[in-house]
Amino acid sequence: MTSSKLNIVTGGPTEGSTVILIHAVGLDLTYWDRQIEALTAHHHVVALDLPGHGRSSRAPHSGSIVDLARDVVMVIDDLGSLPVHVVGHSFGGMVAQQLAISYPDRVRSLTLAATAATFSDEARDYLRGHGSAVSAQGMRAALPSLPLSFADRTPQRRPDLLDRLTKTILAMDPDVYAAAWAEIADFDTSDRLSSIRCPSLLLVGDEDRNTPPDASAVLAQGIRAAAMVVIAGTSHMVPMEAADRFNEELTRFLRTVDA
């Protein structure tokens, strides 16, 4: 634990550049297992559990994305290794965007996987409805949407991934989960993306229904130093579904930035 009260795991050489990994809503740091394995050869890697996820206790604050970015900054400051590479998946990518906007001196590079800067009004209504259903009915209300987080062939090819995700979601605190979805529904950094000046990599699956390639294209247009890579045959859980390709793109990007 750090003074920020978030559960973290660390690995890799402390003399290497530091990479912070921020997971998606409802997941935890263990979902970065393949990335941690790939990155620790050359980087000091820090994976964290957001408040109310994994082994981190619920936050004393509202759980807003602004507050969560501040929590991550506390972890970064505790490490004393500035600036750091920040990798965020989905909701974690929204926290990462806020981090780069509010604390640019802490961020050396930004990798945003399967995330968005803004949503249509129709999508916002769906997102609010998803959170409201969980508030009213509990975590089982989230289960029908889980297969949509994977590419069409993945549940047959890798049933373990859907099983793992299902069990993790069912163990989630519904209040924390619903609050996060309310934050997602209201999220909009589209008019602030130009303030992100660090090198940025956008990774998205071509079958992503939640945050499709068009959403990453908005990020690519708004962030000055952004490169976008679309990974075939994957959906919203791209770090799990296509771990080898994801890691190849990520390590190449980090190596370029460090050079």
Secondary structure, 3 states (H helix, E strand, C coil): CCCCCCCEEEECCCCCCEEEEECCCCCCHHHHHHHHHHHCCCCEEEEECCCCCCCCCCCCCCCCHHHHHHHHHHHHHHHCCCCEEEEEECHHHHHHHHHHHHCHHHEEEEEEECCCCCCCHHHHHHHHHHHHHHHHHCHHHHHHHHHHHCCCCHHHHCHHHHHHHHHHHHCCCHHHHHHHHHHHHHCCCCCCHHHCCCCEEEEEECCCCCCCHHHHHHHHHHCCCEEEEEECCCCCCHHHHCHHHHHHHHHHHHHHHHC
